[in-house]
Amino acid sequence: MLTFDAGPHEYKWRGQKVPGVTTIISPLSDWSKVPQDILLSAQMRGTYVHAMTEAFDNGTLDEGAILEAPEHAIFHGYLRAWKAFCDDVDPVWHEIETMGYSQSYGFAGTWDRRGELTKRTPGNFLIDIKTAAQSSPSWGPQTAAYRQIRAELEPTAITDRRGTVQLHADGTYDFLTWDSPDDWRVFLACLTIFNHLRATK
């Protein structure tokens, strides 16, 4: 019932276009002063790193091909960072790059990982992966929205903890956890504004 077209980054529920989480929270990040070529480069990097880490977790990544290709050299550090995170927390992933739809609130989204971290910070987590150099005030609300979708499918998921793994080009990472209930309230505020603007067009 839920489909996603990567080209226009468009979700459809039962054939009808519905907003995605990243579109709804876009007012929380101001990219107006960032040159377009830098934004495009960052977007391409994020897309590639997500595909690379997904293949790594699924056991289908050809690391030799990545390491040997000169054009992929800039991504080596991000892979090392993800592997370091996995080594540190020893995750058991139950869901990888999974999309869902909130029938209660009318939005869709794709969360990067959901599963159990068995070391360092043990527990069930919903995880988002980022490659941006600076953290964003949108990251907490983003994970809260994903957890809402997941909880509509499995009510116990509402107790999952939320986190963002910020990967760096030098092979290091930051693991940011989000525990504030305000994150969901901020997302709902963004959703209210989005729906208001859409209704007045």
N, C-alpha and C positions, 0 to 999 in steps of 0.2 A: 504493500500500500504506500510505502514511503520510498521515493526515488530521489536521486541526487545527480545533477548535471554539473560536473567540475568546471566546464567552460565558463558559464556565467555565475558559478557558485550558487546554484539554485535548487532548493528543495521543493518537492511536490508531495502533497498528501492526498491520495485518492484523485490524482490528476490536477489538483488545485495548488497553485503556488503558495507556499507558507514561508515566513521569515526564519532565517537561521540565527543561532545564538550570536555569532560574531557580527552579523549585521545589526542586531538589536543593541549590542553594547558598544557599537562604534563611536557614539558620542563621548565615551569615557577616555578615548585616546585621540589626541590632536596631532595628525600627521600633515597638517596644512603647510608647515614650513620645511618639510623634508622633500628634497628634489625627487622627481618622479622616477629617475633612473635608479636611485638608491632604494626607493620603495619597491620597485620591480625586482631588483636584485635580492632584497630581503625576502620577498614573497617566494621567489624561485628557490632560495636557500632553504626556507622553511618546508616547502613542498618536497624537495629532494631529501632532506634530513628525516622527515616523517616517513617517507618511503623506505629509506635505508634502515631506520630503526625498526620499522615494521617487519622488514625482511629478516633482520637479525633475530628478532624475537620469535619469528615463525620458523627459523632455522633454514631459510632459503637464500641468505645473503652470500654472494660470491665476494668475499673480502679481497681476494687476490686481484680481481678485476678492478675493484675500486682503488686499491693501493697502487696498481700499476698505471692507471690512467692519469696523465698529468693534469687534465682538466678537472679531475675530482680531488686534487690535492687539498683544496681549501675545505673539504668536508671531512678530512681524516680526523681532525680534532673533535668534531662533534660526535663522531662514532666512538672515539676513545672515551669521551665524556659519558655517553650513554652506557657503555660497557662498564665504566667505573661505578656509575650509579647502581646498575644491576648487581655488580659484585658486592657492593656495600649493603644492599637491602635484600638481596636474594628473593626476587619476586616470583610469585606463581600467578601468571596472568590468566584470567578467566575470559576477558574480552579485550580485543585489540582492534583499534580503529572501527568502532561500532557506532552506527547512527541510530537515532530514535526520534520519536515525535511525542510531544506533550499534548494529549487530547484535552487536558484540563485548561491549558493556557494557549494552545495554538501556535507552538513554535517547534522547530526541529534543530538538531545538532549532532555532531559526531565527537565522541570522547575518545581520547587516544588509548588509554588503558584503564582497566578495572581489574583488581585482583588483590591478593594478599601479599604484603611485605613481611618477610619472616625474620629479618634482622634489622638492627639499629633503631628503626621506628616501626615496630610490628603492628599489624592490624590490616583491616580491609580499607583500601584506598581507591579513589577515582583520581586518575592522574592525567594532567595535560602536559605536553612537551612544547617548549619554546626555545627559539634560537636567538631571540632579540638580546642585544647587549644590556639593555635597561629593562627593569621590571615595569609593569603597567598596572594602574589601578583597576583595570578591567579583568585581571586574571582571577581574582577571588570570585566576583559575580559570575564569571564564565563557568567555573567549575560548579558553582551552586546551581546554575541552570541545567547543566548536564546531569547532576545528581537528581534533580527533580524529575527529569525524563525517566531516568533509570528507576526511581522509586515508584513511578506509576506502573511499571511492569513488575516490580518486586518490592513491596512495601518496606522490607527490612533494609533495602539499600539506602534509605534515608539516614541511616546511622553510619554509612561509609564516611571516612575522613576524606578530605580533599587536599590535593597538592599539585604544584607545578614544578616540573623539573626544567630548570633553565640551563641549557647546554652552552658551553663556551668553546670558541675556536681553539683555545690552548689545551683542550682535553679535560678541563675541570667542569664542575657543575655546581649549581645551587639548588637545594631542595626546599621550596617554600611551601609551608602548610597553611591552610586557610581554615580558621575555626570560628570566625565571626558570623553570627546570624544576620548581621547587616548585609552580608554579601547577597543573600537572596532578596532582601528588601530593595537593594540597589538595582538588581536585575529587574524586579517587578516594576520599578519606577521607569527604567529604560523601556520596558515593554509597553507601559502605559503611554509614554510619549510617542513611541513608534506607532502604536495603533491609532493614536489621536491624529498624528500627521498623515497617516495613510487614509484615514476616514475623511479628512478635510481636503484631500487632493481633488 
